[in-house]
């Protein structure tokens, strides 16, 4: 019993610290003004050239930001930590609701099929596809989506691997585990959920002006997360924490390393300027010869 309590407290501490880390990063990136340096005589290195350097920068920010927490961050992310604690406390009960031996074979088969969308080979393949298509078609947005998705997935992989090694939580279907944590498992957090939400968040932020793409990306990520629970591959808390981590890392990477597309911005400005703003103009009408007297209304843009 003492070991279980110690494991639970330690795990909650690690989880809350990480969630607060990601919350702090996302909030600081969102609330602070987007201040960019002025013109420089030297060209700015491309995202490809800064790829490894950016990953190292990301890891430093992720693991050190808990030491820079503000009061507002704690108020915002405390409910997330409490939710995680509540899910961990009820994980065994919620997992048992699905059946003693895994439940319906059809449900498990379908769930595991859906969960392949969050596998590392699938998410990395999607990121690579965005990059290749972007380069081939000179589409800077697709190219950046591929680069930032790859960067965020690597960041997420490092974080989830570290947490799995520390917590060592057995899977729901492991028979008679000695404890919920520190028993040689790799269930906490869900890597598939983390990957799915990391990729979905980068794509949704890149294509923020396309509602259909945003909805589709988050819907697929949600389906992957749910499938890891219904397929008895993870507990609810594993899925919840993985989803939050993926969302936080994806948002952080985009906000930190996104480079505005000048061509796209010019098109947006041109599109805005081309919108007709009709202004009424009133002028008197007078013709003595034709005996016309009145007022004319003309709309100008």
MARFIDREN-738810 format. One record per residue (C-alpha): x, y, z; residue in one letter; chain. Coordinates in nm, 4 decimals, decimal comma, always signed. Layout:
// residues N
        X        Y        Z res chain
        X        Y        Z   A     A
...
This chain:
// residues 301
        X        Y        Z res chain
  +0,0000  +0,0000  +0,0000   X     A
  +0,2836  +0,2381  +0,0851   X     A
  +0,4487  +0,1645  -0,2461   X     A
  +0,1274  +0,2356  -0,4346   X     A
  +0,0767  +0,5693  -0,2606   X     A
  +0,4368  +0,6703  -0,3202   X     A
  +0,4147  +0,5735  -0,6866   X     A
  +0,0912  +0,7641  -0,7348   X     A
  +0,2205  +1,0811  -0,5692   X     A
  +0,5468  +1,0713  -0,7618   X     A
  +0,3709  +1,0101  -1,0922   X     A
  +0,1250  +1,2924  -1,0326   X     A
  +0,4135  +1,5243  -0,9529   X     A
  +0,5951  +1,4357  -1,2754   X     A
  +0,2795  +1,4616  -1,4816   X     A
  +0,1679  +1,7929  -1,3349   X     A
  +0,5171  +1,9382  -1,3790   X     A
  +0,5212  +1,8448  -1,7461   X     A
  +0,1689  +1,9708  -1,8092   X     A
  +0,2511  +2,2976  -1,6383   X     A
  +0,5652  +2,3182  -1,8500   X     A
  +0,3730  +2,2917  -2,1735   X     A
  +0,1036  +2,5279  -2,0478   X     A
  +0,3612  +2,7869  -1,9533   X     A
  +0,5261  +2,7660  -2,2934   X     A
  +0,2001  +2,7873  -2,4876   X     A
  +0,0684  +3,0760  -2,2781   X     A
  +0,3877  +3,2762  -2,3056   X     A
  +0,3969  +3,2280  -2,6808   X     A
  +0,0318  +3,3270  -2,7185   X     A
  +0,0189  +3,6238  -2,4834   X     A
  +0,3467  +3,7868  -2,5766   X     A
  +0,3507  +4,0090  -2,8838   X     A
  +0,5086  +3,8639  -3,1946   X     A
  +0,8201  +4,0780  -3,2072   X     A
  +1,0482  +3,9953  -3,4968   X     A
  +1,3888  +4,1437  -3,5768   X     A
  +1,4189  +4,4067  -3,8451   X     A
  +1,5822  +4,3548  -4,1834   X     A
  +1,9275  +4,2019  -4,1673   X     A
  +2,1967  +4,2056  -4,4335   X     A
  +2,2561  +3,8336  -4,3748   X     A
  +1,9910  +3,5820  -4,4871   X     A
  +1,8110  +3,3982  -4,2088   X     A
  +1,8990  +3,0256  -4,1960   X     A
  +1,6231  +2,8036  -4,3292   X     A
  +1,4186  +2,5757  -4,1034   X     A
  +1,6053  +2,2808  -4,2518   X     A
  +1,9403  +2,4203  -4,1429   X     A
  +1,8080  +2,5051  -3,7963   X     A
  +1,6242  +2,1742  -3,7513   X     A
  +1,8571  +2,0043  -3,5008   X     A
  +1,9358  +2,3322  -3,3257   X     A
  +1,5650  +2,4029  -3,2824   X     A
  +1,5041  +2,0585  -3,1309   X     A
  +1,7762  +2,1196  -2,8732   X     A
  +1,6259  +2,4610  -2,7998   X     A
  +1,2833  +2,3016  -2,7613   X     A
  +1,4070  +2,0443  -2,5119   X     A
  +1,5748  +2,3072  -2,2977   X     A
  +1,2545  +2,5122  -2,2908   X     A
  +1,0329  +2,2127  -2,2169   X     A
  +1,2338  +2,0741  -1,9277   X     A
  +1,3331  +2,4028  -1,7635   X     A
  +1,0164  +2,6107  -1,7898   X     A
  +0,8599  +2,4669  -1,4680   X     A
  +1,1178  +2,6794  -1,2864   X     A
  +0,9673  +2,9898  -1,4446   X     A
  +0,6032  +2,9291  -1,3591   X     A
  +0,3778  +3,2240  -1,2905   X     A
  +0,0673  +3,2381  -1,0734   X     A
  -0,1559  +3,2589  -1,3795   X     A
  -0,0021  +2,9393  -1,5182   X     A
  -0,0828  +2,7510  -1,1993   X     A
  -0,4423  +2,8741  -1,2024   X     A
  -0,4870  +2,7669  -1,5628   X     A
  -0,3244  +2,4251  -1,5453   X     A
  -0,4202  +2,3137  -1,1935   X     A
  -0,7531  +2,1704  -1,3223   X     A
  -0,5578  +1,9633  -1,5742   X     A
  -0,3460  +1,8180  -1,2957   X     A
  -0,6541  +1,7463  -1,0847   X     A
  -0,8195  +1,5734  -1,3783   X     A
  -0,5107  +1,3588  -1,4265   X     A
  -0,5142  +1,2638  -1,0582   X     A
  -0,8829  +1,1727  -1,0714   X     A
  -0,8335  +0,9571  -1,3813   X     A
  -0,5370  +0,7721  -1,2303   X     A
  -0,7371  +0,7009  -0,9154   X     A
  -1,0211  +0,5492  -1,1194   X     A
  -0,8225  +0,3932  -1,4053   X     A
  -0,8615  +0,0327  -1,2927   X     A
  -1,2345  +0,0714  -1,2494   X     A
  -1,2866  +0,2429  -1,5850   X     A
  -1,0699  -0,0165  -1,7589   X     A
  -1,2706  -0,3020  -1,6077   X     A
  -1,5890  -0,1534  -1,7529   X     A
  -1,4651  -0,2633  -2,0949   X     A
  -1,4581  -0,6300  -1,9966   X     A
  -1,2393  -0,8647  -1,8000   X     A
  -1,0531  -1,0089  -2,0997   X     A
  -1,0568  -0,7131  -2,3316   X     A
  -1,4264  -0,7131  -2,4190   X     A
  -1,5655  -0,7440  -2,7705   X     A
  -1,3213  -0,8744  -3,0314   X     A
  -1,4763  -0,6481  -3,2961   X     A
  -1,4367  -0,3409  -3,0781   X     A
  -1,0736  -0,4222  -3,0016   X     A
  -0,9955  -0,4953  -3,3682   X     A
  -1,1540  -0,1712  -3,4886   X     A
  -0,9892  +0,0292  -3,2094   X     A
  -0,6436  -0,1039  -3,2856   X     A
  -0,7009  -0,0360  -3,6551   X     A
  -0,7902  +0,3266  -3,5876   X     A
  -0,4968  +0,3652  -3,3509   X     A
  -0,2530  +0,2960  -3,6359   X     A
  -0,3150  +0,6570  -3,7411   X     A
  -0,1188  +0,7635  -3,4339   X     A
  +0,1731  +0,5254  -3,4838   X     A
  +0,5163  +0,6785  -3,5322   X     A
  +0,5490  +0,5439  -3,8858   X     A
  +0,2124  +0,6950  -3,9843   X     A
  +0,2592  +1,0405  -3,8308   X     A
  +0,6188  +1,0705  -3,9524   X     A
  +0,5059  +0,9568  -4,2976   X     A
  +0,2382  +1,2271  -4,3066   X     A
  +0,4923  +1,4890  -4,2004   X     A
  +0,7351  +1,3714  -4,4703   X     A
  +0,4579  +1,3815  -4,7310   X     A
  +0,3769  +1,7428  -4,6452   X     A
  +0,7433  +1,8340  -4,6831   X     A
  +0,8011  +1,6518  -5,0137   X     A
  +0,4825  +1,7924  -5,1688   X     A
  +0,5675  +2,1394  -5,0404   X     A
  +0,9149  +2,1310  -5,1947   X     A
  +0,7933  +1,9793  -5,5214   X     A
  +0,5116  +2,2323  -5,5663   X     A
  +0,6956  +2,5290  -5,4116   X     A
  +0,4263  +2,5470  -5,1445   X     A
  +0,5933  +2,7125  -4,8461   X     A
  +0,3035  +2,6344  -4,6125   X     A
  +0,3078  +2,2603  -4,6840   X     A
  +0,6870  +2,2570  -4,6620   X     A
  +0,6846  +2,4282  -4,3221   X     A
  +0,4073  +2,1961  -4,2020   X     A
  +0,6299  +1,8986  -4,2789   X     A
  +0,9363  +2,0459  -4,1083   X     A
  +0,7590  +2,1650  -3,7937   X     A
  +0,5579  +1,8430  -3,7687   X     A
  +0,8771  +1,6392  -3,7825   X     A
  +1,0407  +1,8610  -3,5223   X     A
  +0,7393  +1,8433  -3,2908   X     A
  +0,7117  +1,4647  -3,3272   X     A
  +1,0755  +1,4232  -3,2276   X     A
  +1,0225  +1,6511  -2,9272   X     A
  +0,7126  +1,4543  -2,8291   X     A
  +0,8957  +1,1246  -2,8703   X     A
  +1,1724  +1,2360  -2,6358   X     A
  +0,9252  +1,3523  -2,3710   X     A
  +0,7039  +1,0423  -2,3823   X     A
  +1,0023  +0,8062  -2,3815   X     A
  +1,1425  +0,9772  -2,0725   X     A
  +0,8077  +0,9596  -1,8919   X     A
  +0,7575  +0,5948  -1,9841   X     A
  +1,1018  +0,5075  -1,8472   X     A
  +1,0340  +0,6907  -1,5216   X     A
  +0,6787  +0,5710  -1,4549   X     A
  +0,7030  +0,2125  -1,5954   X     A
  +0,3286  +0,1595  -1,5762   X     A
  +0,1918  -0,1817  -1,6888   X     A
  -0,0729  -0,2001  -1,9600   X     A
  -0,4387  -0,2596  -1,8651   X     A
  -0,4324  -0,6231  -1,9792   X     A
  -0,1131  -0,7204  -1,7949   X     A
  -0,2199  -1,0015  -1,5581   X     A
  -0,1761  -0,9383  -1,1852   X     A
  +0,0692  -0,6455  -1,1895   X     A
  +0,2540  -0,5854  -0,8643   X     A
  +0,1699  -0,2171  -0,8764   X     A
  +0,0138  +0,0480  -1,0980   X     A
  +0,3516  +0,2109  -1,1573   X     A
  +0,7226  +0,1233  -1,1474   X     A
  +0,6542  -0,2333  -1,2534   X     A
  +0,8397  -0,2568  -1,5839   X     A
  +0,5583  -0,1310  -1,8092   X     A
  +0,5433  +0,1406  -2,0743   X     A
  +0,1803  +0,2532  -2,0641   X     A
  +0,2079  +0,6082  -1,9271   X     A
  +0,1589  +0,8254  -2,1279   X     A
  +0,0093  +0,7036  -2,4567   X     A
  +0,2585  +0,7548  -2,7361   X     A
  -0,0055  +0,7146  -3,0072   X     A
  -0,2236  +0,9855  -2,8505   X     A
  +0,0777  +1,2129  -2,8135   X     A
  +0,1824  +1,1649  -3,1774   X     A
  -0,1686  +1,2171  -3,3102   X     A
  -0,2283  +1,5383  -3,1176   X     A
  +0,1197  +1,6727  -3,1935   X     A
  +0,0711  +1,6339  -3,5670   X     A
  -0,2908  +1,7516  -3,5605   X     A
  -0,2027  +2,0675  -3,3675   X     A
  +0,0750  +2,1705  -3,6056   X     A
  -0,1480  +2,1113  -3,9090   X     A
  -0,4437  +2,2924  -3,7511   X     A
  -0,2281  +2,5946  -3,6688   X     A
  -0,0646  +2,6040  -4,0124   X     A
  -0,4037  +2,5859  -4,1865   X     A
  -0,5876  +2,8046  -3,9374   X     A
  -0,7814  +2,9671  -4,2200   X     A
  -0,9297  +2,6330  -4,3311   X     A
  -1,1911  +2,5253  -4,0780   X     A
  -1,2460  +2,1875  -4,2444   X     A
  -0,8775  +2,0975  -4,2098   X     A
  -0,8734  +2,1990  -3,8427   X     A
  -1,1849  +1,9985  -3,7598   X     A
  -1,0588  +1,6931  -3,9493   X     A
  -0,7163  +1,7031  -3,7834   X     A
  -0,8516  +1,7293  -3,4297   X     A
  -1,1280  +1,4764  -3,4972   X     A
  -0,8766  +1,2151  -3,6140   X     A
  -0,6533  +1,2859  -3,3139   X     A
  -0,9511  +1,2422  -3,0813   X     A
  -1,0400  +0,9143  -3,2538   X     A
  -0,6869  +0,7839  -3,2058   X     A
  -0,6880  +0,8791  -2,8365   X     A
  -1,0249  +0,7136  -2,7755   X     A
  -0,9206  +0,4010  -2,9658   X     A
  -0,6210  +0,3471  -2,7376   X     A
  -0,8639  +0,3261  -2,4443   X     A
  -1,1375  +0,1191  -2,6093   X     A
  -0,8728  -0,1174  -2,7472   X     A
  -0,7471  -0,1781  -2,3920   X     A
  -0,3999  -0,0585  -2,4917   X     A
  -0,3988  +0,2260  -2,2365   X     A
  -0,5794  +0,3632  -1,9344   X     A
  -0,7825  +0,6824  -1,9612   X     A
  -0,5170  +0,8840  -1,7784   X     A
  -0,2495  +0,7591  -2,0226   X     A
  -0,4589  +0,8841  -2,3136   X     A
  -0,5515  +1,2147  -2,1500   X     A
  -0,1954  +1,3045  -2,0551   X     A
  -0,0615  +1,1979  -2,3952   X     A
  -0,3196  +1,4162  -2,5699   X     A
  -0,2350  +1,7196  -2,3569   X     A
  +0,1372  +1,6705  -2,4123   X     A
  +0,0886  +1,6411  -2,7887   X     A
  -0,1279  +1,9520  -2,8051   X     A
  +0,1159  +2,1527  -2,5926   X     A
  +0,4256  +2,0518  -2,7893   X     A
  +0,2580  +2,1010  -3,1271   X     A
  +0,1372  +2,4472  -3,0316   X     A
  +0,4728  +2,5431  -2,8837   X     A
  +0,6723  +2,4366  -3,1896   X     A
  +0,4411  +2,6230  -3,4268   X     A
  +0,4320  +2,9427  -3,2190   X     A
  +0,8088  +2,9408  -3,1693   X     A
  +0,9382  +2,8481  -3,5139   X     A
  +0,6654  +2,9451  -3,7600   X     A
  +0,7963  +3,1710  -4,0360   X     A
  +0,5276  +3,3895  -4,1996   X     A
  +0,4903  +3,3263  -4,5694   X     A
  +0,5481  +3,6660  -4,7281   X     A
  +0,3881  +3,5547  -5,0532   X     A
  +0,0802  +3,4300  -4,8734   X     A
  +0,0615  +3,7491  -4,6681   X     A
  +0,0812  +3,9576  -4,9848   X     A
  -0,2024  +3,7568  -5,1352   X     A
  -0,4095  +3,8104  -4,8229   X     A
  -0,3431  +4,1852  -4,8313   X     A
  -0,4261  +4,1980  -5,2022   X     A
  -0,7423  +3,9982  -5,1426   X     A
  -0,8445  +4,2366  -4,8680   X     A
  -0,7695  +4,5435  -5,0745   X     A
  -0,9667  +4,4023  -5,3658   X     A
  -1,2802  +4,3755  -5,1597   X     A
  -1,5123  +4,6454  -5,2866   X     A
  -1,6006  +4,9045  -5,0309   X     A
  -1,8910  +5,0884  -5,1890   X     A
  -1,9287  +5,4521  -5,0834   X     A
  -2,2396  +5,6503  -5,1797   X     A
  -2,1872  +5,9784  -5,3641   X     A
  -2,4758  +6,2240  -5,4109   X     A
  -2,4700  +6,4835  -5,6930   X     A
  -2,7329  +6,7241  -5,8308   X     A
  -2,8738  +6,6612  -6,1772   X     A
  -2,9712  +6,9634  -6,3927   X     A
  -3,0365  +7,0008  -6,7629   X     A
  -3,2280  +7,3076  -6,8785   X     A
  -3,2541  +7,1782  -7,2313   X     A
  -3,4027  +6,8432  -7,1318   X     A
  -3,5873  +6,9944  -6,8375   X     A
  -3,4327  +6,7475  -6,5932   X     A
  -3,4001  +6,8464  -6,2293   X     A
  -3,3139  +6,6108  -5,9427   X     A
  -3,0500  +6,4355  -5,7422   X     A
  -2,8270  +6,1487  -5,8564   X     A
  -2,6917  +5,8721  -5,6337   X     A
  -2,3675  +5,7054  -5,7419   X     A
  -2,1820  +5,4233  -5,5579   X     A
  -1,8051  +5,4414  -5,5812   X     A
  -1,5305  +5,2081  -5,4540   X     A
